[in-house]
C-alpha cells in the first residue's frame, strides 16, 4: 500500500504547538495523510511528558493512521536533530552523541532546518545523521524548498554520500500547514515499516510544485526551474507585503 506522511510535527506537548494528538490525526487525515512523525522540543519534555507522548502515539494509532513519537533535540552549537521514533530524554547535547543514542534506540536522525545555519555544519555531524531537511516548511517557505538547498545539500552529501533528503513540516499550527508529503510503499501501516523505509531511502518527497528522490539529485534544468519559481514567488510576496503596508 502507498502511504503519505509528515515529518517533524509538533503537538501541544511543545510550548509552541497547538493541537492534541487526536486533532493532528483529524487534520492530517483530512488532507490525505496516513502518518505523522512527531518531534517535540526536547527543552519542553520531561519523563512525564515523554510517557504521555509514547502512550498517546500508541493509543491513537490504528490500521488507518500511524502516529510515530519523537523528539527534536536541541544540541550545542544551535543544532537541532529530530529523532524519529525516539522519545528518550537525552541529557548529552553533543550532536554526534545524540545521534548515537537515536540509532541505539532504532530511530532515524534528521538534521533539522539546516537553512537556519546557512547549510553549515561540522563534518562529523553530517557523517552521523541519516538525513537533512532539504525543505523545512517553517524556515524555507511554504511552496518550495529554498534555492540554497540546491547548493547546501550536495555539499553535505560530498561529506556523507549516504545522507538522505527529507521534507519537514515543522508544524505548530494549522495556518503553517502545506501539503508536502513523504510518500512510500509499505506492506502494512506501522511505525517499524515507516522507519525502515526512511532508513533505507525508500520514499519520495512530493508536493504540488516539487518532487524529489531522497538523493535529491537535480539536473541543471530542474535547478533552474526551482530558482525561477522561487524568484517568482518572492516577487509575489513582495507585492503582497507592499499592498498590506499601503492598506494598513
N, C-alpha and C positions, 0 to 999 in steps of 0.2 A: 504494500500500500504506500502511496505517496502522501507525505505529510509536510506541513509548513509550520515553522515555529519562529519565535522571537527570542533572541539572546539579550542578556543584560537588562532585566526588568526589575523595577523596584516596587515593593508593596508598602503598606502603611507601617511596616516594621522599620523602614528607613525614615529618618527625620523629614525628608523632603518627598516621600511617597504619599499617595493619597487614597489608593484603592486597597480593599481587602483582597485576599486570595480568591474568594468566590466572585468578587467584582471583576478581577483581572480575567478570570476564566470566561465570564459572561461577555466582557468587552472583546477579548481576542477571538472567542468562538464566533461572535457576530461578524468579525472581519475575516473569517475563513482560516483561522489558525487552529492547529491541533496540539501545540505545546508552547510553554513559556519556560525559559530558564531564568530563575530569579537570581539577582545578585545584590543582596542588601549591603549597605555600607558597614564595613567592619567596625567603625567607631560607634555605631549605633547598637551593636549587638553585645549581648551577654549570654550566659548559659541558658537563662530562661527564654530569651527571645530566640536563640538558636534552636531550642527544643520545640518551641511553637512553630518555627519555620519548617522544621522537619515533619512535625506532626500534621500541620495543615497541608503541606505538599502531598503527603501520602493520603490524607483523608479525602482531599478533593480531586485526586487523580482518578481516572476511570478509563474504560476502553475507548472513550471518545476524546479525552483530553488528558494530557500529562503535564504535571507541574514538577519541575526539577529544582530542588533547593540549591542555593549557592550564595556566596559572599563575595563582595567586591573589596578586596584587601588593600588598605592604604599602606603603602610601603615608603621607606626612606627615599629621599630624592623627589618626592611628589608623585611617584609612580603608583598607578592603581592596577591591580591584577584581579580579574574575575575568575573565581574558581567554580566552574560549572559542575554541579553535583556534589559540592563540598560545603558543609555548613560547620566545619570545625573552627573553633576560635584559635587563631594562630597568633601567639604573642610576639614572635620574631617579626621584625619589619624589614629585614634584609630581603630584597626581591627574589633572589635565587633560592634562598631558604624557604620562602613562602611557596614558590613553585614546586620545590621538592616535596613539601607536605601535601600540596594539592595532588601531585602524582601518586604519592604513597596512599592517598585516600581514593585513588581511582578516578580522579577528576580531570577536567580539561582546563588548561590555564590560558587565559586570554589577556594580552596587553591592552588595557582599556584606553580609549581616546588618545592615541599617540599624536594626533594633531595638536593637542593642547601643549605638548612638549616639543613641537616643531619636528616631529618624527626623529628625534634624537634620543638614543637610549644606549646604555652600556652594552657592549657586545656580549658579555656573559649573560645578561638578562635576555637578550634577543635569542641566544642559543638555548636558553632554558625553557621559554614559553612555547606553547603549542601553536598559538595564533595571535594575530594582531587585528584590531578593528580597522579595516580599511575604510569603513564607513560607520561613524557614530552619529546617529541622527541628531543628538543634542548638540554636538560640537561641530560637525561637518555641514549640517544643514539637512533639511527635510527631504529634498527631492533628488539629490545626487551626492555621491561622495565628493570630498574636496579634491581639486586637481593636485594638491600637494601629495595625496596618496599615491598618485601615479609615479612619483619620484621616490617618496619615502619608503613605500613597501618594497620595491625592488632592491633598494639599498639594504634593507634589513634581510631580505632573502639571500643576498650575497653572503651575509654573515651566517645565516641559518637556512640552508636550502630546503629544509623540511617545514619551514614556517608556513602556516596557512592563513588565508584572508577570511575574515568573517565580518558580518554587519551586526552592530549592536544598537538596540533601540534606545538604551539609557532612558527608559520610560519612567516618568514620575507622575504624570497626569494626562488626562485624555487629550488635551489640546496639543501635546507634544507628539502624538502618535503619527507615524507614517507607515504605509504598507510596504515594508521591505522584509522579506522572509528568508529564512534558511530552509531550503527545500531538500528533501531526501526521501529515499525509499527504505521502508523497514518492513520486516515480516509481521511485526505486531507493535502496537504503540506502547513503549516502555522507556524508562529512564536509561536502562542499560543499552538498548538498541540505539537510542539517540546519541548518547555519549560515545558509543562505539563508532558510529558513523562520523561524528565530529573528529575523533582521534585519528581515523583512517582517511580523512579527507573525502568522504563520500557524501557530498552535498553541493548545492549551488546557492549563490546569493541571487535573489530575484526581486525586482521592483518594477513599477510601470515603465521607467525610462532607463533601467540599468539592470544588467545581469553579469555575473562573473563566476568562474570556477574558483575553487579555493586556492589555486596557484596564482590567480589574478594576473595572468599574462595578457597584456593588451597589445594589439597591433598599433602601428602608427596612426592608422585611420580611426581606430577606436579611441585612442588617446586624444586625437584632435577633436573628435566628436564630443567627448566628455568636456574638454576645455571650452569648446564653443557653447555647449548647453549651459555650462556653469557661468560663462560670461553673460549669456542672455538672461539667466535667472538673476544675476547680480544687478543688471540694468533694470529689470522689473522691480526688484526690491528697492533700488534707489528711487525709482519713480513713485512707488507706493509710499515710501518714507517721506518724500517731498510733499505729496498730497496730504498726508496725515499732518505734517508740520503746518502746512498752509491752512488746513481746516481747524487746527487747534487754537 
